[in-house]
């Protein structure tokens, strides 16, 4: 596991016999400091319910974030006449930032193309369920990395990968980009080959995740 200044998560998406990839870079320190209370409380909520909940937290991290955001809004007095929270505690803004930091790589007849998540959804490179699952993993990973001391980051990443059935690989973004197979019109009908990842932690049946951490 390479620990440096940036954290990049690559999530393969299998759809219609082809593989696309969601590549997400970390939120900035400014974004973290703008949402630290939301992230810290979400982290505490996920890990404060015992190991059983922590194991499934990556699947429901987005829902947990929204629930916590509502509670924070209520604590701040942002409620309607019946006492229900009107605000979201910054959850929508943080989710929008995570989406903005994510791009999708997909293979077409003229080669690999990079596009924002919304464009990939519109072009049906991935569907809403694909993105929601990936988004939850990104929320969980964002909480984990910003709330974990740097010296423990590598171990935390391995535990996270094992908990949600993924694998870790020390692969910098530039190498990841270069490792994508070159698609040609003659080859476009074939299923794209996944990039070769030097896995450090392997889980039977796991999907591959490329991680580089820097804060």
Secondary structure by P-SEA (a helix, b strand, c coil): cccccbbbbbbbbbcccbbbbbbbbbbcaaaaaacaaaaaaaaaaaaaacaaaaaaccccaaaaaaaaaaaaaaaacccccccccccccaaaaaaaaaaaabbbbbbccccbbbbcaaaaaaaccccaaaaaaaaaaaaaaaaaaaaccccaaaaaaaaaaaaabbbbbbccaaaaaaacccccccccccccccccccccccccbbbbbbbbbcc
